[in-house]
Amino acid sequence: MPIVSVTTWPGPDDLARRLVEELTGTVHRVTGAPMDKITVYVQEVPRDRWAEGGVLGSNPDFATLSRRT
């Protein structure tokens, strides 16, 4: 049955719980899959192991530097 994978930076447990609940509900509504057959997992990647535009997420200027073109 459906498997949903989310990759994100580490965050609070309550946010991950809410995300899993909402994604499960959405998949159930859209596909009709039984709730107990829907798997959602959250992979948390530390900011110093994640980069966009060649800039690590741990860089204080990440928001600006990662958007360079």
HTML snippet that shows the backbone in 3Dmol.js (N, CA, C, O; Angstrom):
<script src="https://3Dmol.org/build/3Dmol-min.js"></script>
<div id="view" style="width:600px;height:400px;position:relative"></div>
<script>
const pdb = `
ATOM      1  N   MET A   1       0.844  -1.175   0.000  1.00  0.00           N
ATOM      2  CA  MET A   1       0.000   0.000   0.000  1.00  0.00           C
ATOM      3  C   MET A   1       0.893   1.244   0.000  1.00  0.00           C
ATOM      4  O   MET A   1       2.114   1.113  -0.092  1.00  0.00           O
ATOM      5  N   PRO A   2       0.331   2.419   0.098  1.00  0.00           N
ATOM      6  CA  PRO A   2       1.110   3.653  -0.048  1.00  0.00           C
ATOM      7  C   PRO A   2       2.198   3.814   1.011  1.00  0.00           C
ATOM      8  O   PRO A   2       1.990   3.547   2.194  1.00  0.00           O
ATOM      9  N   ILE A   3       3.358   4.257   0.548  1.00  0.00           N
ATOM     10  CA  ILE A   3       4.462   4.619   1.426  1.00  0.00           C
ATOM     11  C   ILE A   3       4.859   6.047   1.071  1.00  0.00           C
ATOM     12  O   ILE A   3       5.154   6.345  -0.087  1.00  0.00           O
ATOM     13  N   VAL A   4       4.865   6.922   2.061  1.00  0.00           N
ATOM     14  CA  VAL A   4       5.222   8.326   1.859  1.00  0.00           C
ATOM     15  C   VAL A   4       6.506   8.594   2.626  1.00  0.00           C
ATOM     16  O   VAL A   4       6.596   8.303   3.819  1.00  0.00           O
ATOM     17  N   SER A   5       7.492   9.144   1.946  1.00  0.00           N
ATOM     18  CA  SER A   5       8.764   9.492   2.570  1.00  0.00           C
ATOM     19  C   SER A   5       8.941  11.005   2.530  1.00  0.00           C
ATOM     20  O   SER A   5       8.780  11.632   1.483  1.00  0.00           O
ATOM     21  N   VAL A   6       9.272  11.578   3.670  1.00  0.00           N
ATOM     22  CA  VAL A   6       9.521  13.013   3.766  1.00  0.00           C
ATOM     23  C   VAL A   6      10.933  13.193   4.286  1.00  0.00           C
ATOM     24  O   VAL A   6      11.304  12.594   5.295  1.00  0.00           O
ATOM     25  N   THR A   7      11.718  14.005   3.614  1.00  0.00           N
ATOM     26  CA  THR A   7      13.068  14.315   4.065  1.00  0.00           C
ATOM     27  C   THR A   7      13.120  15.795   4.403  1.00  0.00           C
ATOM     28  O   THR A   7      12.759  16.639   3.583  1.00  0.00           O
ATOM     29  N   THR A   8      13.567  16.104   5.602  1.00  0.00           N
ATOM     30  CA  THR A   8      13.569  17.480   6.071  1.00  0.00           C
ATOM     31  C   THR A   8      14.658  17.690   7.116  1.00  0.00           C
ATOM     32  O   THR A   8      15.319  16.743   7.543  1.00  0.00           O
ATOM     33  N   TRP A   9      14.831  18.923   7.513  1.00  0.00           N
ATOM     34  CA  TRP A   9      15.734  19.220   8.617  1.00  0.00           C
ATOM     35  C   TRP A   9      15.092  18.775   9.916  1.00  0.00           C
ATOM     36  O   TRP A   9      13.866  18.691   9.994  1.00  0.00           O
ATOM     37  N   PRO A  10      15.885  18.489  10.937  1.00  0.00           N
ATOM     38  CA  PRO A  10      15.319  18.123  12.234  1.00  0.00           C
ATOM     39  C   PRO A  10      14.412  19.231  12.763  1.00  0.00           C
ATOM     40  O   PRO A  10      14.673  20.419  12.573  1.00  0.00           O
ATOM     41  N   GLY A  11      13.352  18.812  13.423  1.00  0.00           N
ATOM     42  CA  GLY A  11      12.414  19.765  14.004  1.00  0.00           C
ATOM     43  C   GLY A  11      11.780  19.171  15.247  1.00  0.00           C
ATOM     44  O   GLY A  11      12.132  18.070  15.669  1.00  0.00           O
ATOM     45  N   PRO A  12      10.860  19.894  15.820  1.00  0.00           N
ATOM     46  CA  PRO A  12      10.201  19.413  17.037  1.00  0.00           C
ATOM     47  C   PRO A  12       9.380  18.147  16.775  1.00  0.00           C
ATOM     48  O   PRO A  12       8.825  17.968  15.691  1.00  0.00           O
ATOM     49  N   ASP A  13       9.312  17.282  17.773  1.00  0.00           N
ATOM     50  CA  ASP A  13       8.552  16.035  17.645  1.00  0.00           C
ATOM     51  C   ASP A  13       7.084  16.290  17.330  1.00  0.00           C
ATOM     52  O   ASP A  13       6.483  15.550  16.550  1.00  0.00           O
ATOM     53  N   ASP A  14       6.500  17.325  17.924  1.00  0.00           N
ATOM     54  CA  ASP A  14       5.080  17.582  17.682  1.00  0.00           C
ATOM     55  C   ASP A  14       4.820  17.967  16.228  1.00  0.00           C
ATOM     56  O   ASP A  14       3.752  17.671  15.691  1.00  0.00           O
ATOM     57  N   LEU A  15       5.778  18.619  15.591  1.00  0.00           N
ATOM     58  CA  LEU A  15       5.631  18.968  14.173  1.00  0.00           C
ATOM     59  C   LEU A  15       5.687  17.711  13.303  1.00  0.00           C
ATOM     60  O   LEU A  15       4.900  17.561  12.368  1.00  0.00           O
ATOM     61  N   ALA A  16       6.622  16.810  13.617  1.00  0.00           N
ATOM     62  CA  ALA A  16       6.728  15.558  12.861  1.00  0.00           C
ATOM     63  C   ALA A  16       5.458  14.728  13.049  1.00  0.00           C
ATOM     64  O   ALA A  16       4.952  14.153  12.086  1.00  0.00           O
ATOM     65  N   ARG A  17       4.942  14.661  14.266  1.00  0.00           N
ATOM     66  CA  ARG A  17       3.718  13.911  14.534  1.00  0.00           C
ATOM     67  C   ARG A  17       2.555  14.464  13.729  1.00  0.00           C
ATOM     68  O   ARG A  17       1.791  13.714  13.122  1.00  0.00           O
ATOM     69  N   ARG A  18       2.428  15.786  13.730  1.00  0.00           N
ATOM     70  CA  ARG A  18       1.339  16.415  12.980  1.00  0.00           C
ATOM     71  C   ARG A  18       1.481  16.165  11.482  1.00  0.00           C
ATOM     72  O   ARG A  18       0.497  15.881  10.800  1.00  0.00           O
ATOM     73  N   LEU A  19       2.701  16.268  10.977  1.00  0.00           N
ATOM     74  CA  LEU A  19       2.953  16.025   9.560  1.00  0.00           C
ATOM     75  C   LEU A  19       2.559  14.599   9.177  1.00  0.00           C
ATOM     76  O   LEU A  19       1.907  14.388   8.155  1.00  0.00           O
ATOM     77  N   VAL A  20       2.953  13.624   9.992  1.00  0.00           N
ATOM     78  CA  VAL A  20       2.620  12.226   9.722  1.00  0.00           C
ATOM     79  C   VAL A  20       1.110  12.017   9.740  1.00  0.00           C
ATOM     80  O   VAL A  20       0.565  11.338   8.869  1.00  0.00           O
ATOM     81  N   GLU A  21       0.437  12.594  10.721  1.00  0.00           N
ATOM     82  CA  GLU A  21      -1.025  12.452  10.808  1.00  0.00           C
ATOM     83  C   GLU A  21      -1.719  13.068   9.595  1.00  0.00           C
ATOM     84  O   GLU A  21      -2.616  12.459   9.011  1.00  0.00           O
ATOM     85  N   GLU A  22      -1.307  14.265   9.226  1.00  0.00           N
ATOM     86  CA  GLU A  22      -1.946  14.959   8.097  1.00  0.00           C
ATOM     87  C   GLU A  22      -1.683  14.240   6.776  1.00  0.00           C
ATOM     88  O   GLU A  22      -2.591  14.095   5.957  1.00  0.00           O
ATOM     89  N   LEU A  23      -0.453  13.791   6.566  1.00  0.00           N
ATOM     90  CA  LEU A  23      -0.140  13.076   5.329  1.00  0.00           C
ATOM     91  C   LEU A  23      -0.906  11.761   5.247  1.00  0.00           C
ATOM     92  O   LEU A  23      -1.406  11.396   4.183  1.00  0.00           O
ATOM     93  N   THR A  24      -0.997  11.059   6.355  1.00  0.00           N
ATOM     94  CA  THR A  24      -1.759   9.811   6.376  1.00  0.00           C
ATOM     95  C   THR A  24      -3.217  10.073   6.012  1.00  0.00           C
ATOM     96  O   THR A  24      -3.796   9.361   5.192  1.00  0.00           O
ATOM     97  N   GLY A  25      -3.802  11.090   6.621  1.00  0.00           N
ATOM     98  CA  GLY A  25      -5.199  11.431   6.326  1.00  0.00           C
ATOM     99  C   GLY A  25      -5.411  11.826   4.877  1.00  0.00           C
ATOM    100  O   GLY A  25      -6.404  11.439   4.261  1.00  0.00           O
ATOM    101  N   THR A  26      -4.488  12.586   4.341  1.00  0.00           N
ATOM    102  CA  THR A  26      -4.603  13.020   2.947  1.00  0.00           C
ATOM    103  C   THR A  26      -4.500  11.836   1.993  1.00  0.00           C
ATOM    104  O   THR A  26      -5.294  11.722   1.059  1.00  0.00           O
ATOM    105  N   VAL A  27      -3.535  10.961   2.219  1.00  0.00           N
ATOM    106  CA  VAL A  27      -3.389   9.782   1.359  1.00  0.00           C
ATOM    107  C   VAL A  27      -4.656   8.924   1.443  1.00  0.00           C
ATOM    108  O   VAL A  27      -5.125   8.402   0.431  1.00  0.00           O
ATOM    109  N   HIS A  28      -5.197   8.784   2.633  1.00  0.00           N
ATOM    110  CA  HIS A  28      -6.432   8.012   2.812  1.00  0.00           C
ATOM    111  C   HIS A  28      -7.584   8.626   2.017  1.00  0.00           C
ATOM    112  O   HIS A  28      -8.306   7.917   1.315  1.00  0.00           O
ATOM    113  N   ARG A  29      -7.754   9.943   2.128  1.00  0.00           N
ATOM    114  CA  ARG A  29      -8.848  10.622   1.416  1.00  0.00           C
ATOM    115  C   ARG A  29      -8.686  10.540  -0.098  1.00  0.00           C
ATOM    116  O   ARG A  29      -9.664  10.329  -0.816  1.00  0.00           O
ATOM    117  N   VAL A  30      -7.485  10.704  -0.578  1.00  0.00           N
ATOM    118  CA  VAL A  30      -7.254  10.741  -2.027  1.00  0.00           C
ATOM    119  C   VAL A  30      -7.276   9.347  -2.653  1.00  0.00           C
ATOM    120  O   VAL A  30      -7.844   9.158  -3.729  1.00  0.00           O
ATOM    121  N   THR A  31      -6.662   8.377  -1.986  1.00  0.00           N
ATOM    122  CA  THR A  31      -6.536   7.054  -2.599  1.00  0.00           C
ATOM    123  C   THR A  31      -7.568   6.043  -2.104  1.00  0.00           C
ATOM    124  O   THR A  31      -7.829   5.039  -2.767  1.00  0.00           O
ATOM    125  N   GLY A  32      -8.153   6.313  -0.938  1.00  0.00           N
ATOM    126  CA  GLY A  32      -9.081   5.357  -0.353  1.00  0.00           C
ATOM    127  C   GLY A  32      -8.388   4.198   0.343  1.00  0.00           C
ATOM    128  O   GLY A  32      -9.048   3.272   0.815  1.00  0.00           O
ATOM    129  N   ALA A  33      -7.061   4.241   0.412  1.00  0.00           N
ATOM    130  CA  ALA A  33      -6.322   3.174   1.089  1.00  0.00           C
ATOM    131  C   ALA A  33      -6.695   3.147   2.569  1.00  0.00           C
ATOM    132  O   ALA A  33      -6.889   4.197   3.180  1.00  0.00           O
ATOM    133  N   PRO A  34      -6.795   1.952   3.145  1.00  0.00           N
ATOM    134  CA  PRO A  34      -7.089   1.870   4.575  1.00  0.00           C
ATOM    135  C   PRO A  34      -5.985   2.543   5.396  1.00  0.00           C
ATOM    136  O   PRO A  34      -4.802   2.435   5.072  1.00  0.00           O
ATOM    137  N   MET A  35      -6.386   3.229   6.452  1.00  0.00           N
ATOM    138  CA  MET A  35      -5.421   3.972   7.278  1.00  0.00           C
ATOM    139  C   MET A  35      -4.287   3.072   7.774  1.00  0.00           C
ATOM    140  O   MET A  35      -3.129   3.488   7.821  1.00  0.00           O
ATOM    141  N   ASP A  36      -4.636   1.820   8.147  1.00  0.00           N
ATOM    142  CA  ASP A  36      -3.614   0.942   8.716  1.00  0.00           C
ATOM    143  C   ASP A  36      -2.658   0.374   7.666  1.00  0.00           C
ATOM    144  O   ASP A  36      -1.718  -0.346   8.003  1.00  0.00           O
ATOM    145  N   LYS A  37      -2.896   0.696   6.411  1.00  0.00           N
ATOM    146  CA  LYS A  37      -2.011   0.239   5.342  1.00  0.00           C
ATOM    147  C   LYS A  37      -1.162   1.372   4.764  1.00  0.00           C
ATOM    148  O   LYS A  37      -0.429   1.166   3.797  1.00  0.00           O
ATOM    149  N   ILE A  38      -1.260   2.559   5.349  1.00  0.00           N
ATOM    150  CA  ILE A  38      -0.499   3.723   4.874  1.00  0.00           C
ATOM    151  C   ILE A  38       0.713   3.899   5.783  1.00  0.00           C
ATOM    152  O   ILE A  38       0.586   4.000   7.003  1.00  0.00           O
ATOM    153  N   THR A  39       1.878   3.934   5.167  1.00  0.00           N
ATOM    154  CA  THR A  39       3.126   4.138   5.908  1.00  0.00           C
ATOM    155  C   THR A  39       3.686   5.507   5.568  1.00  0.00           C
ATOM    156  O   THR A  39       3.819   5.863   4.397  1.00  0.00           O
ATOM    157  N   VAL A  40       4.012   6.267   6.592  1.00  0.00           N
ATOM    158  CA  VAL A  40       4.658   7.564   6.413  1.00  0.00           C
ATOM    159  C   VAL A  40       5.889   7.571   7.304  1.00  0.00           C
ATOM    160  O   VAL A  40       5.812   7.245   8.488  1.00  0.00           O
ATOM    161  N   TYR A  41       7.023   7.942   6.727  1.00  0.00           N
ATOM    162  CA  TYR A  41       8.198   8.086   7.578  1.00  0.00           C
ATOM    163  C   TYR A  41       8.911   9.382   7.261  1.00  0.00           C
ATOM    164  O   TYR A  41       8.926   9.857   6.126  1.00  0.00           O
ATOM    165  N   VAL A  42       9.504   9.940   8.312  1.00  0.00           N
ATOM    166  CA  VAL A  42      10.195  11.217   8.221  1.00  0.00           C
ATOM    167  C   VAL A  42      11.680  10.965   8.438  1.00  0.00           C
ATOM    168  O   VAL A  42      12.090  10.434   9.470  1.00  0.00           O
ATOM    169  N   GLN A  43      12.471  11.352   7.459  1.00  0.00           N
ATOM    170  CA  GLN A  43      13.924  11.281   7.571  1.00  0.00           C
ATOM    171  C   GLN A  43      14.424  12.683   7.878  1.00  0.00           C
ATOM    172  O   GLN A  43      14.152  13.623   7.132  1.00  0.00           O
ATOM    173  N   GLU A  44      15.147  12.818   8.965  1.00  0.00           N
ATOM    174  CA  GLU A  44      15.676  14.136   9.323  1.00  0.00           C
ATOM    175  C   GLU A  44      17.173  14.176   9.026  1.00  0.00           C
ATOM    176  O   GLU A  44      17.949  13.363   9.527  1.00  0.00           O
ATOM    177  N   VAL A  45      17.548  15.138   8.204  1.00  0.00           N
ATOM    178  CA  VAL A  45      18.936  15.311   7.805  1.00  0.00           C
ATOM    179  C   VAL A  45      19.467  16.561   8.501  1.00  0.00           C
ATOM    180  O   VAL A  45      18.895  17.639   8.340  1.00  0.00           O
ATOM    181  N   PRO A  46      20.543  16.441   9.267  1.00  0.00           N
ATOM    182  CA  PRO A  46      21.099  17.615   9.928  1.00  0.00           C
ATOM    183  C   PRO A  46      21.470  18.702   8.916  1.00  0.00           C
ATOM    184  O   PRO A  46      21.860  18.413   7.785  1.00  0.00           O
ATOM    185  N   ARG A  47      21.341  19.938   9.343  1.00  0.00           N
ATOM    186  CA  ARG A  47      21.624  21.072   8.449  1.00  0.00           C
ATOM    187  C   ARG A  47      23.044  21.051   7.900  1.00  0.00           C
ATOM    188  O   ARG A  47      23.289  21.529   6.792  1.00  0.00           O
ATOM    189  N   ASP A  48      23.986  20.497   8.671  1.00  0.00           N
ATOM    190  CA  ASP A  48      25.365  20.467   8.181  1.00  0.00           C
ATOM    191  C   ASP A  48      25.626  19.290   7.237  1.00  0.00           C
ATOM    192  O   ASP A  48      26.763  19.055   6.827  1.00  0.00           O
ATOM    193  N   ARG A  49      24.559  18.550   6.897  1.00  0.00           N
ATOM    194  CA  ARG A  49      24.651  17.460   5.919  1.00  0.00           C
ATOM    195  C   ARG A  49      23.678  17.677   4.765  1.00  0.00           C
ATOM    196  O   ARG A  49      23.394  16.746   4.011  1.00  0.00           O
ATOM    197  N   TRP A  50      23.170  18.885   4.622  1.00  0.00           N
ATOM    198  CA  TRP A  50      22.169  19.241   3.614  1.00  0.00           C
ATOM    199  C   TRP A  50      22.665  20.507   2.929  1.00  0.00           C
ATOM    200  O   TRP A  50      23.051  21.461   3.604  1.00  0.00           O
ATOM    201  N   ALA A  51      22.660  20.530   1.625  1.00  0.00           N
ATOM    202  CA  ALA A  51      23.108  21.724   0.911  1.00  0.00           C
ATOM    203  C   ALA A  51      22.189  22.012  -0.263  1.00  0.00           C
ATOM    204  O   ALA A  51      21.631  21.100  -0.872  1.00  0.00           O
ATOM    205  N   GLU A  52      22.044  23.270  -0.564  1.00  0.00           N
ATOM    206  CA  GLU A  52      21.340  23.731  -1.760  1.00  0.00           C
ATOM    207  C   GLU A  52      22.223  24.782  -2.407  1.00  0.00           C
ATOM    208  O   GLU A  52      22.745  25.669  -1.732  1.00  0.00           O
ATOM    209  N   GLY A  53      22.384  24.680  -3.689  1.00  0.00           N
ATOM    210  CA  GLY A  53      23.240  25.627  -4.396  1.00  0.00           C
ATOM    211  C   GLY A  53      24.675  25.588  -3.901  1.00  0.00           C
ATOM    212  O   GLY A  53      25.402  26.575  -4.015  1.00  0.00           O
ATOM    213  N   GLY A  54      25.091  24.440  -3.346  1.00  0.00           N
ATOM    214  CA  GLY A  54      26.461  24.296  -2.854  1.00  0.00           C
ATOM    215  C   GLY A  54      26.688  24.927  -1.496  1.00  0.00           C
ATOM    216  O   GLY A  54      27.834  25.047  -1.063  1.00  0.00           O
ATOM    217  N   VAL A  55      25.635  25.333  -0.814  1.00  0.00           N
ATOM    218  CA  VAL A  55      25.754  25.992   0.495  1.00  0.00           C
ATOM    219  C   VAL A  55      25.094  25.100   1.550  1.00  0.00           C
ATOM    220  O   VAL A  55      23.937  24.706   1.409  1.00  0.00           O
ATOM    221  N   LEU A  56      25.839  24.793   2.597  1.00  0.00           N
ATOM    222  CA  LEU A  56      25.284  23.973   3.669  1.00  0.00           C
ATOM    223  C   LEU A  56      24.180  24.709   4.407  1.00  0.00           C
ATOM    224  O   LEU A  56      24.237  25.926   4.585  1.00  0.00           O
ATOM    225  N   GLY A  57      23.177  23.959   4.831  1.00  0.00           N
ATOM    226  CA  GLY A  57      22.066  24.525   5.582  1.00  0.00           C
ATOM    227  C   GLY A  57      22.499  25.138   6.896  1.00  0.00           C
ATOM    228  O   GLY A  57      21.783  25.975   7.447  1.00  0.00           O
ATOM    229  N   SER A  58      23.645  24.746   7.412  1.00  0.00           N
ATOM    230  CA  SER A  58      24.148  25.297   8.674  1.00  0.00           C
ATOM    231  C   SER A  58      24.828  26.656   8.497  1.00  0.00           C
ATOM    232  O   SER A  58      25.149  27.318   9.485  1.00  0.00           O
ATOM    233  N   ASN A  59      25.050  27.077   7.252  1.00  0.00           N
ATOM    234  CA  ASN A  59      25.658  28.380   6.990  1.00  0.00           C
ATOM    235  C   ASN A  59      24.676  29.475   7.405  1.00  0.00           C
ATOM    236  O   ASN A  59      23.519  29.454   6.987  1.00  0.00           O
ATOM    237  N   PRO A  60      25.123  30.430   8.222  1.00  0.00           N
ATOM    238  CA  PRO A  60      24.228  31.503   8.658  1.00  0.00           C
ATOM    239  C   PRO A  60      23.595  32.286   7.507  1.00  0.00           C
ATOM    240  O   PRO A  60      22.514  32.852   7.667  1.00  0.00           O
ATOM    241  N   ASP A  61      24.252  32.321   6.358  1.00  0.00           N
ATOM    242  CA  ASP A  61      23.735  33.041   5.201  1.00  0.00           C
ATOM    243  C   ASP A  61      23.061  32.115   4.192  1.00  0.00           C
ATOM    244  O   ASP A  61      22.906  32.464   3.021  1.00  0.00           O
ATOM    245  N   PHE A  62      22.663  30.938   4.654  1.00  0.00           N
ATOM    246  CA  PHE A  62      22.074  29.927   3.767  1.00  0.00           C
ATOM    247  C   PHE A  62      20.917  30.477   2.940  1.00  0.00           C
ATOM    248  O   PHE A  62      20.868  30.260   1.730  1.00  0.00           O
ATOM    249  N   ALA A  63      19.992  31.182   3.572  1.00  0.00           N
ATOM    250  CA  ALA A  63      18.785  31.659   2.856  1.00  0.00           C
ATOM    251  C   ALA A  63      19.134  32.521   1.658  1.00  0.00           C
ATOM    252  O   ALA A  63      18.450  32.471   0.635  1.00  0.00           O
ATOM    253  N   THR A  64      20.185  33.306   1.775  1.00  0.00           N
ATOM    254  CA  THR A  64      20.597  34.176   0.686  1.00  0.00           C
ATOM    255  C   THR A  64      21.496  33.453  -0.305  1.00  0.00           C
ATOM    256  O   THR A  64      21.254  33.479  -1.512  1.00  0.00           O
ATOM    257  N   LEU A  65      22.543  32.804   0.216  1.00  0.00           N
ATOM    258  CA  LEU A  65      23.548  32.197  -0.657  1.00  0.00           C
ATOM    259  C   LEU A  65      23.009  31.015  -1.457  1.00  0.00           C
ATOM    260  O   LEU A  65      23.440  30.802  -2.590  1.00  0.00           O
ATOM    261  N   SER A  66      22.088  30.249  -0.905  1.00  0.00           N
ATOM    262  CA  SER A  66      21.587  29.075  -1.617  1.00  0.00           C
ATOM    263  C   SER A  66      20.679  29.434  -2.779  1.00  0.00           C
ATOM    264  O   SER A  66      20.341  28.575  -3.594  1.00  0.00           O
ATOM    265  N   ARG A  67      20.280  30.701  -2.862  1.00  0.00           N
ATOM    266  CA  ARG A  67      19.378  31.123  -3.940  1.00  0.00           C
ATOM    267  C   ARG A  67      20.128  31.772  -5.101  1.00  0.00           C
ATOM    268  O   ARG A  67      19.518  32.345  -6.003  1.00  0.00           O
ATOM    269  N   ARG A  68      21.431  31.677  -5.069  1.00  0.00           N
ATOM    270  CA  ARG A  68      22.207  32.283  -6.154  1.00  0.00           C
ATOM    271  C   ARG A  68      21.947  31.557  -7.466  1.00  0.00           C
ATOM    272  O   ARG A  68      21.657  30.361  -7.484  1.00  0.00           O
ATOM    273  N   THR A  69      22.054  32.283  -8.540  1.00  0.00           N
ATOM    274  CA  THR A  69      21.784  31.680  -9.844  1.00  0.00           C
ATOM    275  C   THR A  69      23.030  31.655 -10.689  1.00  0.00           C
ATOM    276  O   THR A  69      22.997  31.181 -11.824  1.00  0.00           O
TER     277      THR A  69
END
`;
const viewer = $3Dmol.createViewer("view");
viewer.addModel(pdb, "pdb");
viewer.setStyle({}, {cartoon: {color: "spectrum"}});
viewer.zoomTo();
viewer.render();
</script>
